[in-house]
Amino acid sequence: MTMRILWIDDEIDLLRPYIYSLRQKGYEVETATNGPDGLELVKTKDFDLVLLDEIMSGMDGLAVLKRLKEIDPHILVAMVTKSEEEALMNEAYAKLVDDFVVKPFTPIQITAVLKRLLEKKKLISERIAQDYATTIAQIQTYDFNHQDWLNYYISSIRWANLLQRFGDEALKESFEQIRRENNSVFSRYITEVYRDWLKGKNSPILSHQFLEIFILPRLGKKPHYLFIFDSMRLDQWFILVPILREFFEVETKYFYSILPTATPYARNAMFAGLLPLTILRNYPSLWVFDETGQNRFEPELLQHQLARHRYQGKTVFLKVAHNEDIAVNRPAFLARENQFAILVVNFLDLLIHSIKTNQLLEEIVTSEYSLLGLTRLWFTGSEIYRILMELRKRDCEITITSDHGFIKVGRPLVIYGGREISTNLRYKYGGALRTDERNAILLSDPEEFMLPREHLGTKFAIAKSDYYFIYPTKPREYEKTYKYTYQHGGVSLEEMILPVGILKPKGLG
């Protein structure tokens, strides 16, 4: 088992012989000459172990240690110290540090510490396997409510991370099978309760209630900056939280996306403060049936909602996709006269849809865990991060959220219909739709789900769990092209349960 090691020391050049020796033994070693640089590496890469010098200029070892454990509680840390006083070590580090290396040391001593920590990692893996066997099970009950499902999903994200780092292949396969089966149970639950949710019966907060619940009550007090990351899942948000906590007080709340979990429906509903069918009825010129440009009227829908709530503060609405777009629009977003600034970032959505068509990305993103790592790498190098670093100096409020998530599809589902059927793989609308209703919600009357339809005979089909629609013609070709791609629009925990990150700059009251 190869260990990925980060060595943080302000005299790293003197340690080159030791680093060379470790690399010769098969360890992967990266270095940093100070605490802040080391922390930045931990934010963007996964390490099994950090060798950390206790006494460094600037940020000392104890301060770096505390931040390391905040960013990644499971990372192993060996403190390199000149002190052999056990009481001092226990007092300062006992709850945080995993081992010690006392200067001056030899290559044999370093190797011995690494072997001890490798054994500790093995013991952690064994304990996790025991805990997994007693806590993870297929959900059989229909007594779960939306809060129970939220709690389960948060727990499953934690387990996915732990098993990726410490679990063996058999455990990972077992977990994925159970997660898929539980998503099927969740889909059946949504089929039963969703109509009641739309009527306000025992419902969670839904897309069209987002602004009214989370944003509008806070406007007018301080400048408010809203970031909407298209297609950001809850597990991706959890990856970003430790990075943000260095500069902000971070609180996470939650809401559910409406169906279909796709931008034309979920995000239009967020900005309008209305369900899609109500948007069509109230503002028919602002609803687009054509599959291109279905979100072109978001600014107008937002203005209508703000007007209904009698909000008249200076508002700016911007939509961007790449770092270059963000850099160009940065001055307008950060203008001091803005009281409410909204930035819609489409990068994550573009990313997941580019993986299958980009050979380099497909080689990098071999699993959902690697996709999380890529999300973290993107964020820390993005213009969004630099904007947030500017906002942390202001007395303002910040909200980061998503419009819907996505899922890695794995099971094809044949759908039949007329000549005109929409193209999305997780939901379809058109005439004479037919499919297996065990694995999809089929709506003969879309108004039951408050969905608009252009023609009287239009039906909707929404895929459950990890199913995706294919046509009966050339099924093998469709499966080869789309199986194991990342899609959204259907019913799953990953697509429906979303984060609301509320940030307040530290040290500004």
Secondary structure, DSSP 4 states (H G I P E B T S, - for coil): -PPEEEEE-TTGGGGHHHHHHHHHTT-EEEEESSHHHHHHHHHHS--SEEEEESS-SSS-HHHHHHHHHHH-TT-EEEEEES---HHHHHHHHTTT--EEEESS--HHHHHHHHHHHHHHHHHHHHHHHHHHHHH------S---HHHHHHHHHHHHHHHHHHHHH--HHHHHHHHHHHHHHHHHHHHHHHHHHHHHHTTSS---BGGGHIIIIIGGGTTTS-EEEEEETT--HHHHHHHHHHHTTTEEEEEEEEEPPSS-SHHHHHHHHHHTS-HHHHHHH-GGG---SSSSTTTTHHHHHHHHHHHTT--S-EEEEEE-SHHHHHHHHHHHH-TT-SEEEEEE-HHHHHHHHTTT-HHHHHH--SHHHHHHHHHHHHHTSHHHHHHHHHTTSS-EEEEEES---EE--EEEEEE--S-B---SSEEEEET-EE-TTSEEEESSGGGGT---SSTTEEEEEEBTTEEEE-SSSHHHHHHHHTT-EE-SSB-HHHHEEEEEEEEETT--
